[in-house]
Amino acid sequence: MNERRVSFATLFILALKSDRYTHQSSLLKLHVLLLTSGNLFVRLKVECTMSSEANLKKLWESHTLPKAKLPDLKAYLKSVGLPMTGELTAIAKRVEMYMDVKFMDLFVMQDGKKATPFELKPVQLRKIVAQLGMDPTGDKDELHSSLIGHLKSKSKNDAGDGAGKSNSNEPQGVILAKQILEMHSDYPSILSASGINITTDSSVATMRKAYLKLSLLIHPDKLQSAFPDATKAFQCLVNAYERMSQPELFLEEEDDKKKKKVMRSNDGCHRTDIFCPRCKSEWGLPASGVEPYDYNFLMMGLRTYNCALCLFDYGCMTAVHVCPFCKKEFDYHPDDYHRKIKCSNAKCSKHFGFFMFNISERREREYMQEIREKREKILKDKEQLAERERRAQSRQSKTDPHGKEKLFIMNLLDQCPRCGEEMDEDSFDVRFNHLKGCTNKAKIAAYAKRLKEEQEASDAKRKLQEMEEEVQNIQSWEYLGGKTSEMWLLSENQLRKMCESYKLDGTGSKEELIARVVRHRNALDSKRMLTDGGEAGAPPSKKMKITLQDLPKNLESMSLTQLKCVCASFGITPKNTKDRIINQLETLVHGKEQMLQITDGSGKK
C-alpha cells in the first residue's frame, strides 16, 4: 500500500507540474482505473478548464478587457491559435480585436469567399489595407487594428441604414448577387465585390480577373434555383465589366461605328520594358532589328514578334510587362494602350500610360496591307488544319484513338504508350510482346497521371495562345477600319459576341452570323442617311460598291465555305459552287464587260 500511495502522490505532483495545469482556477480531476488481472494499471486523466469565454466576453462588452488576468488572456489566445507574446496591454488588445471579429461578424471578401482578418496571409492583409487607403507598413497587430477598425466603422454605418446584415444561412453567391443588384450602376463597386479593388485606372486584365471570380459564384446556372433574380444580377455584372473595360463603346454616339483616328498626347506615358516569357530577354533592343513604332503594333495587339535570343513567338498578352517605376510585373491587355492605368503593386500605385511613337502614313498603309494578307493566310491555314483534324478523327479507333500502339510496334515511338518505358530494342517481336504483356496497373496509372499533367499544361498554354490570337484578330479588324465588308476575317466566337452586342440571335453558322450582322449594320447606316428623293421619309436603297482591293488576295485558294462568308460580308447571296461564286464576285467588281484578250490580228482569239 505504501508503494501505491507513493505512486499516487507522484502522479499528483506530475499533474500539478504539467503544461495543462496553467492556472489556479483550473479544475484537476484524477480518474484511477484498477485492473486486477495479474498486474495493477493506473490511468491518469487530467482535465483543465480555463476561465470561460463568457467571462471575457462580459469584459469585452464593458470595454474593460485590460482588467482581466494575464494568464486568462494568454490561455484564451492559445485556444484560438493566436500569438501570446507581448505585455498585458498588447495581449488584451489582441483578444479585443478577435472578439470584435467573432461577435460583430466582421469579414472581407477574398477570392469571392468570406475571410476574417485573422485568416488572411500577411501579403493579402497588407494589400487589402493599402487598397483601403491606409498605411500598409507595421507589424501584424497594427495591420489588424487598421483593418478591423475600418470594418467596425463600416458595420455601424450599414446597421444605421438597416441594410448591414444578411441571412447567414444564404449561400455566398446569393449574398453577392443581392449586393450587385443593390449597387446596380456603381460599376467599380460591383467588380470590387470580388475582393479585388477595382477603379477606373485598373488594368483590363485585373478587371477581367475580378469579373471571372464573381461570374463563377453568381452564374444563373448555379443560382437559378436558390435566387430567382440571378440572371439580372449576372447581367449587371457583365454590364459593369464591359463599361469599365471599354468605356469608349458607351459614349452618346455609340451607334457610330465608323473608325476614328486616335489622337492623344504622350503626357505621363512611358515606353515600358517588355521581356520574353521564355528566356526573359528584353524585347526591342537595337540588335533585334525592330523599329521604335513596332512598340505601337505590339502593344495594340496587332502582331507578334520572335525573341532575338530563343526565337519564341509571343505577343503583348503573353509577354512579361513591368512597371516603369517599381519594375514589378503587371497584367496587360491591348485595351489598356490608350488609357492610363495604376500599378498593381501596393508599394508603388503610380499612374502611367503607354508611349505612342510617330509613324509615317506610307509605312502605316504598307503595314495595314501586311496585316490584311497575314489575316487571310491565318484564316486559310486554320481551316486546312481543322479539315485535317476532322479526317484524322474519322480514322481513329476506340481502343487506340491516337494510333500510338501501332506506331510503337512499327518502331516509330521510343516509349511504350501504356507504361511509358523506353525501348532500345528495334525488333518487331520484342515490342509486340512487351505491349502484349504490359499489364502493370501501377506503372500504367503513374504514366497516365504524368500524361494528364502534361496535357493540362499543354491545354493551358494553347488556351492562352488562342486567346491572344482572338484578341489580335479583332484588333487587326478594327485597325483596318472595322468595315462590314471585311467581317469574314472575324472568328465565329467574335461574331457571336457582336450579335449579342446588337441584341441579335447568336446561333447558326459563320455565314449566317455575318449575314445577320451585315443586315443590321446596313439598317443602322440607312437610318442616318438622307432620303434619295423618293417617298418621303423612306430610307434609300443601299448598294454596296465592291472594288478589287476589297476582295481577298487568295480568292482562288479559298474554300467554298470561306467564299460564302465573303459574299455574306458584301451582302450578296452566294452561288452554290466555288467557280460560280468567284465569277459572281469578279462580275460585281468589273461589271459584265468582256475582259480584254490578246489576238493574232485577224479577229481570232
C-alpha positions as CSV (number, residue, x, y, z in Angstrom):
1,M,0.0,0.0,0.0
2,N,2.9,2.4,0.8
3,E,4.2,1.8,-2.7
4,R,0.8,2.6,-4.1
5,R,0.5,5.8,-2.0
6,V,3.9,7.0,-3.3
7,S,2.7,6.3,-6.9
8,F,-0.5,8.3,-6.5
9,A,1.4,11.2,-4.8
10,T,4.0,11.1,-7.6
11,L,1.2,11.2,-10.2
12,F,-0.5,14.1,-8.4
13,I,2.7,16.2,-8.3
14,L,3.4,15.5,-12.0
15,A,-0.1,16.6,-12.8
16,L,0.4,19.8,-11.0
17,K,3.6,20.4,-13.0
18,S,2.1,19.6,-16.3
19,D,1.6,22.2,-19.0
20,R,-2.1,21.7,-19.0
21,Y,-2.4,22.9,-15.4
22,T,-1.8,26.6,-16.1
23,H,-4.0,28.5,-13.7
24,Q,-5.3,28.4,-10.1
25,S,-8.9,28.4,-11.4
26,S,-8.3,25.2,-13.3
27,L,-10.0,22.1,-12.0
28,L,-7.9,18.9,-11.6
29,K,-9.7,15.5,-11.8
30,L,-7.9,12.2,-11.3
31,H,-9.5,9.1,-12.6
32,V,-8.0,5.8,-11.4
33,L,-8.8,2.6,-13.1
34,L,-7.6,-0.5,-11.3
35,L,-7.4,-3.8,-13.1
36,T,-6.7,-6.9,-11.1
37,S,-5.8,-9.4,-13.8
38,G,-2.3,-10.1,-12.5
39,N,-0.9,-6.5,-12.7
40,L,-2.0,-3.1,-11.4
41,F,-2.6,-0.4,-14.1
42,V,-3.2,3.2,-13.2
43,R,-4.9,5.5,-15.7
44,L,-4.5,9.2,-15.0
45,K,-6.7,11.8,-16.8
46,V,-6.0,15.5,-16.2
47,E,-8.7,17.9,-17.3
48,C,-8.0,21.6,-17.1
49,T,-10.7,24.2,-17.6
50,M,-9.7,27.8,-18.2
51,S,-11.7,30.8,-17.5
52,S,-14.7,30.7,-19.6
53,E,-15.1,32.7,-22.7
54,A,-18.3,34.1,-21.3
55,N,-16.4,36.0,-18.5
56,L,-14.0,37.5,-21.1
57,K,-17.0,38.4,-23.3
58,K,-18.5,40.4,-20.4
59,L,-15.3,42.4,-20.0
60,W,-15.2,42.9,-23.8
61,E,-18.7,44.3,-23.8
62,S,-17.8,46.7,-21.0
63,H,-14.5,47.6,-22.7
64,T,-12.6,46.5,-19.6
65,L,-10.5,43.6,-21.0
66,P,-7.2,45.0,-19.6
67,K,-8.6,44.3,-16.2
68,A,-8.6,40.5,-16.9
69,K,-5.8,38.4,-15.6
70,L,-2.8,37.9,-17.9
71,P,-2.9,34.0,-17.7
72,D,-6.6,34.1,-18.6
73,L,-5.9,36.2,-21.7
74,K,-3.0,34.1,-22.8
75,A,-5.0,30.9,-22.3
76,Y,-7.7,32.3,-24.5
77,L,-5.3,33.3,-27.2
78,K,-3.7,29.9,-27.1
79,S,-7.1,28.2,-27.5
80,V,-7.9,30.3,-30.7
81,G,-4.4,29.9,-32.2
82,L,-3.2,33.5,-31.8
83,P,0.2,34.6,-30.6
84,M,0.6,35.1,-26.8
85,T,3.6,37.4,-26.9
86,G,3.7,41.0,-25.5
87,E,2.7,42.9,-22.4
88,L,-0.8,42.9,-20.8
89,T,-2.0,45.9,-22.9
90,A,-0.9,44.3,-26.2
91,I,-2.4,40.9,-25.3
92,A,-5.7,42.5,-24.2
93,K,-5.9,44.5,-27.4
94,R,-5.4,41.2,-29.4
95,V,-8.2,39.5,-27.6
96,E,-10.4,42.5,-28.1
97,M,-9.8,42.5,-31.8
98,Y,-10.5,38.8,-32.0
99,M,-13.8,39.2,-30.2
100,D,-14.7,42.2,-32.4
101,V,-14.3,40.0,-35.4
102,K,-16.2,37.0,-33.9
103,F,-19.1,38.7,-32.2
104,M,-19.6,41.5,-34.7
105,D,-19.3,39.2,-37.8
106,L,-16.6,41.2,-39.4
107,F,-15.1,39.9,-42.7
108,V,-13.6,40.8,-46.0
109,M,-14.2,39.2,-49.4
110,Q,-11.2,37.2,-50.6
111,D,-11.4,35.2,-53.9
112,G,-15.2,35.5,-53.7
113,K,-15.4,34.0,-50.2
114,K,-15.7,35.4,-46.7
115,A,-12.5,35.6,-44.7
116,T,-11.8,37.1,-41.3
117,P,-8.7,39.4,-40.9
118,F,-7.0,36.7,-38.9
119,E,-7.4,34.2,-41.7
120,L,-5.5,36.4,-44.2
121,K,-1.9,35.8,-45.1
122,P,0.5,38.8,-44.4
123,V,0.7,39.7,-48.1
124,Q,-3.1,39.6,-48.5
125,L,-3.5,41.7,-45.3
126,R,-1.1,44.4,-46.5
127,K,-2.7,44.5,-49.9
128,I,-6.2,45.0,-48.6
129,V,-5.1,47.6,-46.1
130,A,-3.3,49.5,-48.9
131,Q,-6.4,49.3,-51.1
132,L,-8.4,50.9,-48.4
133,G,-6.0,53.9,-48.4
134,M,-4.4,53.1,-45.1
135,D,-0.7,52.6,-44.2
136,P,0.3,49.1,-45.1
137,T,3.5,49.2,-43.1
138,G,3.9,48.0,-39.5
139,D,3.5,44.6,-37.7
140,K,0.6,42.2,-37.9
141,D,-1.2,43.7,-34.9
142,E,-1.1,47.2,-36.4
143,L,-2.4,45.9,-39.7
144,H,-5.2,44.0,-37.9
145,S,-6.1,47.1,-35.9
146,S,-6.4,49.3,-39.1
147,L,-8.5,46.8,-41.0
148,I,-10.8,45.8,-38.1
149,G,-11.3,49.5,-37.2
150,H,-12.4,50.1,-40.8
151,L,-14.7,47.1,-40.8
152,K,-16.3,48.1,-37.4
153,S,-16.9,51.6,-38.8
154,K,-18.5,50.2,-42.0
155,S,-20.6,47.7,-39.9
156,K,-22.0,50.6,-37.8
157,N,-22.9,52.6,-40.9
158,D,-24.6,49.6,-42.5
159,A,-26.5,48.9,-39.3
160,G,-27.7,52.6,-39.3
161,D,-29.0,52.2,-42.8
162,G,-30.8,49.0,-41.8
163,A,-29.1,47.0,-44.5
164,G,-26.0,45.8,-42.8
165,K,-26.9,42.2,-42.2
166,S,-28.0,39.4,-44.5
167,N,-29.2,36.0,-43.8
168,S,-26.2,34.0,-42.6
169,N,-27.8,30.8,-43.9
170,E,-27.9,32.1,-47.5
171,P,-25.2,30.8,-49.9
172,Q,-22.3,33.2,-50.6
173,G,-23.4,33.5,-54.2
174,V,-26.9,34.7,-53.3
175,I,-25.4,37.3,-50.9
176,L,-23.1,38.6,-53.7
177,A,-25.9,38.6,-56.2
178,K,-28.1,40.7,-53.9
179,Q,-25.3,43.2,-53.3
180,I,-24.7,43.5,-57.1
181,L,-28.4,44.3,-57.7
182,E,-28.3,46.9,-55.0
183,M,-25.2,48.6,-56.4
184,H,-26.7,48.4,-60.0
185,S,-24.9,51.3,-61.8
186,D,-21.9,51.6,-59.4
187,Y,-19.7,49.6,-61.7
188,P,-16.3,49.8,-59.8
189,S,-18.1,48.6,-56.6
190,I,-19.7,45.7,-58.4
191,L,-16.3,44.4,-59.7
192,S,-14.7,45.2,-56.3
193,A,-17.1,42.7,-54.6
194,S,-14.7,40.0,-55.8
195,G,-12.2,41.2,-53.1
196,I,-10.1,42.9,-55.8
197,N,-10.2,46.7,-55.5
198,I,-11.2,48.0,-59.0
199,T,-11.1,51.6,-60.1
200,T,-11.3,53.3,-63.5
201,D,-7.4,53.2,-63.5
202,S,-7.3,49.4,-63.0
203,S,-5.9,47.4,-66.0
204,V,-8.3,45.4,-68.1
205,A,-6.6,42.2,-67.0
206,T,-7.3,43.0,-63.4
207,M,-10.9,43.8,-64.2
208,R,-11.3,40.5,-66.1
209,K,-9.8,38.6,-63.1
210,A,-12.4,40.2,-60.8
211,Y,-15.2,39.5,-63.3
212,L,-14.3,35.8,-63.7
213,K,-14.2,35.3,-59.9
214,L,-17.7,36.8,-59.5
215,S,-19.1,35.0,-62.5
216,L,-18.2,31.7,-61.0
217,L,-20.2,32.5,-57.9
218,I,-23.3,34.2,-59.3
219,H,-23.8,32.5,-62.7
220,P,-27.5,31.8,-63.3
221,D,-26.8,28.1,-64.0
222,K,-25.6,27.8,-60.4
223,L,-28.0,30.1,-58.5
224,Q,-31.2,30.0,-60.5
225,S,-32.9,27.6,-58.1
226,A,-31.7,29.5,-55.0
227,F,-32.2,33.1,-56.3
228,P,-34.8,33.9,-59.0
229,D,-33.0,37.2,-59.9
230,A,-29.7,35.5,-60.6
231,T,-30.0,36.3,-64.3
232,K,-30.5,40.1,-63.6
233,A,-27.5,40.1,-61.2
234,F,-25.3,38.4,-63.8
235,Q,-26.4,40.9,-66.5
236,C,-25.4,43.7,-64.1
237,L,-22.0,42.1,-63.6
238,V,-21.5,41.7,-67.4
239,N,-22.6,45.3,-68.0
240,A,-20.2,46.6,-65.3
241,Y,-17.3,44.7,-66.8
242,E,-18.0,46.0,-70.3
243,R,-18.5,49.6,-69.2
244,M,-15.3,49.5,-67.1
245,S,-13.1,47.8,-69.6
246,Q,-14.3,49.5,-72.8
247,P,-15.9,52.9,-71.8
248,E,-15.4,54.3,-75.3
249,L,-18.1,52.0,-76.6
250,F,-20.8,53.6,-74.4
251,L,-20.5,57.2,-75.4
252,E,-23.6,59.1,-76.6
253,E,-22.9,58.4,-80.2
254,E,-22.3,54.7,-79.6
255,D,-24.2,53.7,-82.8
256,D,-21.5,55.5,-84.9
257,K,-19.4,52.5,-86.0
258,K,-17.0,54.5,-88.3
259,K,-13.4,54.2,-87.4
260,K,-11.9,57.4,-85.9
261,K,-8.3,58.2,-85.9
262,V,-6.8,58.1,-82.4
263,M,-5.4,61.5,-81.4
264,R,-3.7,61.7,-78.0
265,S,-0.7,63.1,-76.3
266,N,2.2,61.2,-74.6
267,D,2.0,63.1,-71.3
268,G,2.6,60.7,-68.5
269,C,3.3,57.9,-71.0
270,H,6.3,55.6,-71.0
271,R,7.9,53.2,-73.3
272,T,7.6,50.3,-70.9
273,D,10.1,47.4,-70.7
274,I,8.9,44.1,-72.2
275,F,10.5,40.7,-71.8
276,C,10.3,37.3,-73.4
277,P,8.1,34.9,-71.4
278,R,10.5,32.0,-72.0
279,C,14.1,33.3,-71.7
280,K,13.3,36.7,-70.0
281,S,15.4,38.6,-72.5
282,E,14.3,42.2,-73.2
283,W,12.3,43.0,-76.3
284,G,13.0,45.9,-78.7
285,L,16.8,46.2,-78.2
286,P,18.6,47.8,-81.2
287,A,20.3,44.5,-82.0
288,S,16.9,42.8,-82.6
289,G,16.2,45.0,-85.6
290,V,12.8,46.3,-84.6
291,E,11.8,49.9,-85.3
292,P,10.5,52.3,-82.5
293,Y,7.0,52.3,-83.9
294,D,6.9,48.5,-83.6
295,Y,6.1,49.1,-79.9
296,N,2.8,50.6,-81.1
297,F,1.9,47.5,-83.0
298,L,2.9,45.1,-80.3
299,M,1.0,46.9,-77.5
300,M,-2.1,47.3,-79.7
301,G,-2.1,43.5,-80.1
302,L,-1.7,43.7,-83.9
303,R,1.2,41.3,-84.3
304,T,3.6,39.0,-82.5
305,Y,7.4,39.0,-82.6
306,N,10.1,36.4,-82.4
307,C,12.5,36.6,-79.5
308,A,16.0,37.5,-80.8
309,L,17.6,35.1,-78.3
310,C,15.4,32.0,-78.1
311,L,13.2,32.6,-81.2
312,F,10.0,32.1,-79.2
313,D,7.0,33.8,-80.8
314,Y,5.0,35.9,-78.4
315,G,2.6,38.9,-78.3
316,C,1.6,41.6,-75.8
317,M,-0.7,39.2,-73.8
318,T,2.0,36.5,-73.3
319,A,4.9,38.9,-72.9
320,V,6.2,40.0,-69.4
321,H,5.4,43.7,-68.7
322,V,7.0,45.7,-65.9
323,C,6.0,49.0,-64.3
324,P,8.3,51.9,-65.4
325,F,8.7,53.0,-61.8
326,C,8.9,49.9,-59.5
327,K,9.8,47.4,-62.2
328,K,7.2,44.9,-60.9
329,E,5.2,42.8,-63.3
330,F,1.6,43.7,-64.2
331,D,-1.1,42.2,-66.4
332,Y,-1.6,43.9,-69.7
333,H,-4.4,43.9,-72.3
334,P,-4.4,45.8,-75.6
335,D,-7.5,47.8,-74.5
336,D,-5.1,49.5,-72.0
337,Y,-2.9,51.0,-74.7
338,H,-4.8,54.3,-75.0
339,R,-5.5,54.5,-71.2
340,K,-3.6,55.4,-68.1
341,I,-3.5,52.6,-65.6
342,K,-2.5,52.3,-62.0
343,C,0.4,50.0,-60.9
344,S,-1.0,46.9,-59.1
345,N,1.9,46.9,-56.7
346,A,0.6,48.3,-53.4
347,K,4.0,49.9,-52.6
348,C,4.0,51.8,-55.9
349,S,0.4,52.5,-57.1
350,K,1.6,55.1,-59.6
351,H,-0.3,56.0,-62.7
352,F,1.2,55.7,-66.2
353,G,0.3,55.4,-69.8
354,F,2.0,53.8,-72.8
355,F,4.0,55.8,-75.4
356,M,2.7,56.1,-78.9
357,F,5.5,56.5,-81.5
358,N,5.0,58.5,-84.7
359,I,4.7,56.5,-87.9
360,S,4.5,57.9,-91.5
361,E,1.3,57.4,-93.5
362,R,3.1,55.5,-96.2
363,R,4.5,53.0,-93.7
364,E,1.2,52.7,-92.0
365,R,-0.5,51.9,-95.3
366,E,2.1,49.2,-96.0
367,Y,1.6,47.8,-92.6
368,M,-2.2,47.7,-93.0
369,Q,-1.7,45.7,-96.2
370,E,0.7,43.3,-94.4
371,I,-1.9,42.8,-91.6
372,R,-4.7,42.0,-94.1
373,E,-2.6,39.5,-96.0
374,K,-1.4,37.9,-92.8
375,R,-5.0,37.5,-91.5
376,E,-6.1,36.0,-94.8
377,K,-3.2,33.4,-94.6
378,I,-4.0,32.6,-91.0
379,L,-7.7,32.1,-91.8
380,K,-6.8,29.7,-94.7
381,D,-4.3,27.7,-92.5
382,K,-6.8,27.4,-89.7
383,E,-9.5,25.9,-92.0
384,Q,-6.9,23.5,-93.5
385,L,-5.8,22.4,-90.0
386,A,-9.4,21.9,-88.9
387,E,-10.1,19.7,-92.0
388,R,-7.0,17.6,-91.4
389,E,-8.1,17.0,-87.7
390,R,-11.6,16.1,-88.9
391,R,-10.2,13.5,-91.3
392,A,-7.8,12.2,-88.6
393,Q,-10.6,11.7,-86.1
394,S,-12.6,9.7,-88.6
395,R,-9.7,7.2,-88.8
396,Q,-9.2,6.8,-85.0
397,S,-10.1,3.6,-83.3
398,K,-11.8,3.3,-79.9
399,T,-9.0,1.2,-78.3
400,D,-6.1,3.3,-79.6
401,P,-7.5,6.7,-80.5
402,H,-4.1,8.3,-81.4
403,G,-2.6,5.2,-83.1
404,K,0.4,5.2,-80.7
405,E,0.4,1.4,-80.1
406,K,0.7,0.8,-83.8
407,L,3.5,3.4,-84.1
408,F,5.3,1.8,-81.1
409,I,5.3,-1.6,-82.7
410,M,6.5,-0.2,-86.0
411,N,9.5,1.3,-84.2
412,L,8.3,4.9,-84.7
413,L,7.9,5.6,-81.0
414,D,10.5,5.0,-78.3
415,Q,8.2,5.0,-75.3
416,C,5.5,2.4,-74.6
417,P,2.2,4.2,-74.9
418,R,0.8,2.2,-71.9
419,C,3.6,2.3,-69.2
420,G,6.0,4.9,-70.7
421,E,9.0,2.6,-70.6
422,E,11.8,3.4,-73.1
423,M,12.6,0.6,-75.5
424,D,16.0,0.3,-77.1
425,E,15.2,-2.9,-79.0
426,D,14.1,-2.4,-82.6
427,S,12.7,-5.9,-83.1
428,F,9.0,-6.1,-84.0
429,D,8.5,-9.2,-81.9
430,V,10.1,-7.7,-78.8
431,R,8.0,-4.6,-79.0
432,F,4.8,-6.6,-79.7
433,N,5.5,-9.0,-76.8
434,H,6.2,-6.0,-74.5
435,L,2.9,-4.4,-75.4
436,K,1.1,-7.7,-75.0
437,G,2.5,-8.2,-71.5
438,C,2.2,-4.6,-70.4
439,T,-0.4,-5.1,-67.6
440,N,1.3,-3.5,-64.6
441,K,-1.5,-1.3,-63.2
442,A,0.7,0.8,-61.0
443,K,3.1,1.7,-63.9
444,I,0.2,2.3,-66.3
445,A,-1.6,4.6,-63.7
446,A,1.6,6.6,-63.0
447,Y,2.3,7.1,-66.7
448,A,-1.4,8.1,-67.3
449,K,-1.1,10.6,-64.5
450,R,2.0,12.1,-65.9
451,L,0.5,12.3,-69.4
452,K,-2.6,14.0,-67.9
453,E,-0.4,16.7,-66.2
454,E,1.5,17.3,-69.4
455,Q,-1.8,17.5,-71.3
456,E,-3.2,20.0,-68.8
457,A,-0.1,22.2,-69.1
458,S,-0.3,22.0,-72.9
459,D,-4.0,22.9,-72.9
460,A,-3.4,25.9,-70.6
461,K,-0.6,27.1,-73.0
462,R,-2.8,26.5,-76.0
463,K,-5.7,28.3,-74.4
464,L,-3.6,31.4,-73.7
465,Q,-2.3,31.4,-77.3
466,E,-5.8,31.1,-78.7
467,M,-7.0,34.0,-76.5
468,E,-4.1,36.1,-77.8
469,E,-4.9,35.1,-81.4
470,E,-8.6,36.1,-80.8
471,V,-7.5,39.5,-79.5
472,Q,-5.0,40.0,-82.3
473,N,-7.7,39.1,-84.8
474,I,-10.3,41.6,-83.5
475,Q,-7.7,44.3,-83.0
476,S,-6.5,43.9,-86.6
477,W,-10.0,44.1,-88.0
478,E,-10.7,47.3,-86.0
479,Y,-7.3,48.8,-87.1
480,L,-8.2,48.1,-90.7
481,G,-11.3,50.2,-90.3
482,G,-13.8,47.8,-88.9
483,K,-15.5,47.5,-92.3
484,T,-18.6,45.5,-92.7
485,S,-17.2,44.1,-96.0
486,E,-14.2,42.6,-94.1
487,M,-16.3,40.8,-91.4
488,W,-15.3,37.4,-93.0
489,L,-11.9,37.9,-91.2
490,L,-13.5,37.5,-87.8
491,S,-13.9,34.2,-86.0
492,E,-17.3,32.7,-85.1
493,N,-16.8,33.5,-81.4
494,Q,-16.2,37.2,-82.2
495,L,-19.2,37.3,-84.5
496,R,-21.4,35.8,-81.7
497,K,-20.2,38.4,-79.3
498,M,-21.1,41.1,-81.9
499,C,-24.6,39.6,-82.3
500,E,-25.0,39.8,-78.5
501,S,-23.9,43.4,-78.5
502,Y,-26.5,44.2,-81.2
503,K,-29.1,42.0,-79.4
504,L,-29.4,39.6,-82.3
505,D,-29.7,35.9,-82.5
506,G,-26.2,34.3,-82.0
507,T,-26.9,30.9,-83.3
508,G,-26.1,29.4,-86.7
509,S,-23.1,29.0,-89.0
510,K,-20.5,31.7,-89.6
511,E,-22.1,32.6,-92.9
512,E,-25.5,33.1,-91.2
513,L,-23.9,35.2,-88.4
514,I,-22.2,37.5,-90.9
515,A,-25.4,38.0,-92.9
516,R,-27.4,38.8,-89.8
517,V,-24.8,41.4,-88.6
518,V,-24.4,42.9,-92.1
519,R,-28.2,43.5,-92.4
520,H,-28.3,45.1,-89.0
521,R,-25.4,47.4,-89.6
522,N,-26.7,48.4,-93.1
523,A,-30.0,49.3,-91.5
524,L,-28.3,51.5,-88.9
525,D,-26.4,53.3,-91.7
526,S,-29.6,53.8,-93.7
527,K,-31.3,55.5,-90.8
528,R,-28.5,58.1,-90.6
529,M,-28.7,58.8,-94.4
530,L,-30.9,61.4,-96.1
531,T,-33.7,60.3,-98.5
532,D,-32.9,60.0,-102.2
533,G,-36.0,61.9,-103.4
534,G,-38.4,59.0,-103.4
535,E,-41.2,58.5,-100.9
536,A,-41.0,60.9,-98.0
537,G,-39.1,59.5,-95.0
538,A,-38.1,56.3,-96.8
539,P,-34.5,55.3,-96.5
540,P,-32.5,55.0,-99.7
541,S,-31.8,51.6,-101.1
542,K,-28.1,51.0,-100.3
543,K,-26.0,49.2,-102.8
544,M,-22.5,48.3,-101.7
545,K,-19.7,49.1,-104.1
546,I,-17.1,46.4,-104.4
547,T,-13.6,47.2,-105.7
548,L,-10.7,44.9,-106.5
549,Q,-8.9,46.0,-103.3
550,D,-11.9,44.8,-101.2
551,L,-11.6,41.2,-102.4
552,P,-9.2,38.8,-100.7
553,K,-5.8,38.3,-102.4
554,N,-6.1,34.5,-102.2
555,L,-9.6,34.3,-103.6
556,E,-8.9,31.3,-105.8
557,S,-7.3,29.3,-103.0
558,M,-10.2,29.8,-100.5
559,S,-12.7,27.1,-99.8
560,L,-16.4,27.1,-100.6
561,T,-17.3,28.0,-97.0
562,Q,-14.9,30.9,-96.9
563,L,-16.1,32.3,-100.2
564,K,-19.7,32.1,-98.9
565,C,-18.6,34.2,-95.9
566,V,-17.0,36.7,-98.2
567,C,-20.3,37.0,-100.1
568,A,-22.2,37.4,-96.9
569,S,-19.9,40.3,-95.9
570,F,-20.8,42.1,-99.1
571,G,-24.5,41.4,-98.5
572,I,-25.0,39.3,-101.6
573,T,-26.5,35.8,-101.9
574,P,-23.7,33.4,-103.0
575,K,-24.0,30.8,-105.8
576,N,-23.7,27.1,-105.0
577,T,-20.2,26.3,-106.4
578,K,-16.8,27.7,-105.9
579,D,-16.2,28.7,-109.6
580,R,-19.6,30.4,-109.8
581,I,-19.0,32.4,-106.6
582,I,-15.7,33.6,-108.0
583,N,-17.3,34.6,-111.3
584,Q,-20.1,36.3,-109.3
585,L,-17.6,38.4,-107.3
586,E,-15.5,39.3,-110.4
587,T,-18.7,40.4,-112.2
588,L,-19.6,42.7,-109.3
589,V,-16.1,44.3,-109.5
590,H,-15.5,44.5,-113.3
591,G,-19.1,44.6,-114.5
592,K,-20.5,42.4,-117.3
593,E,-17.9,43.7,-119.9
594,Q,-15.7,41.1,-121.5
595,M,-12.2,41.0,-120.4
596,L,-9.6,42.2,-123.0
597,Q,-7.8,39.3,-124.6
598,I,-4.7,39.1,-126.9
599,T,-5.5,38.2,-130.5
600,D,-3.4,37.5,-133.7
601,G,-4.8,40.5,-135.6
602,S,-7.3,38.6,-137.7
603,G,-10.0,38.9,-135.1
604,K,-9.5,35.4,-133.9
605,K,-8.6,34.7,-130.3
